[in-house]
Amino acid sequence: MMGMERMFLNLVTGLDRLGVPYRVNDYGYMHHHVDEVACVVGKPHVLDWMPRETPIVFGAAVHNHPIDAPTLFADHNILGVLVACEWVRRMFAVHWQDKVHTWPVGIDTDRWAPSAAVKDIDVLVYVKIRCQPARDNAAVRDPVLETLRDSGLRVATITYGHYREDEFHWLLARSRSMVFLCEHETQGIAMQQALSCGIPVFAWDLGGVWQDTAYYPHRVIFGPVTSVPYWDDRCGMKFTDAPGFRAGFPAFWSRVTSGDFDPRSFILDGFTLEERARSYVDLVRQLSAAGHRSPRSEDQESR
């Protein structure tokens, strides 16, 4: 399951738990109630199905970058754009200023919970290297796997886009720790699912610039970015390169075996389905109220 679909499902599950009513893809209703706020969670083409005057809260699945939609606010009545983390908000705000707001989705902490299964995997390696796979698989993934093989620990590997969610769930149930390999993340739902299961993470956090090759370096140069936009010391540890992994892994593993980390408490403190859905509702209400006071809204009312 891709991140956008999981984000939507987690949001509506959170709304269900709060008892908040909503409609899904009820375009007929929208065309008869054009003044009501529409929350567009899907990709940008969904905007074309909306009445032009409909006030819209757009996100958190949006354009990859504002340069892909230079006329977004002229073409639609966008009250605000939601993105998953602060570094993306800063990148988008270069173009869309205060119209951009941060909102991450919640994690199903009931499903993604510590398991009593036999822990026959010491380290689960999660590979999500996308921008420069040939370069970074050789520079980071392969040395990480070699270091783990040499350690004598029991290791399993899973690759983003090549597994079913229930397979990942079962691997986490059997794992004691996880290594997360991704150049940069907007939220990192899979990593947060691991944290919710009580699994400490040793995360590759390269920093630097946004490396999406569709934009960098010929169209967009932006930094700094991170692969762990939501993180504190309860979650695990970080490294920046293969030598850093080799140097830091013994300390990480020692803390795993001694139970020093508390990753699930990090998720419970800020990323439950109910808390993030409540935050979404509050943000939509704030943007709706602000939209009714905006010059564009007053102009529309005068017409």
Secondary structure, DSSP 8 states (H G I E B T S, - for coil): --HHHHHHHHHHHHHHHHT----SS-HHHHHH-TTS-EEE-S-GGGGGGS-TT-EEEE-SS--SSGGG-TTHHHHSEEEEEEESSHHHHHHHHHHHGGGEEE----B-TTTS----S---BSEEEEEE--SSHHHHIIIIIHHHHHHHHHHT--EEEEETTSS-HHHHHHHHHTBS-EEEEES--SS-HHHHHHHHTT--EEEE---SS---TTTTTTT-------S-SS--TTTEEEESSHHHHHHHHHHHHHHHHHT---HHHHHHHH-BHHHHHHHHHHHHHHHHHHHHHSHHHHHHHH-
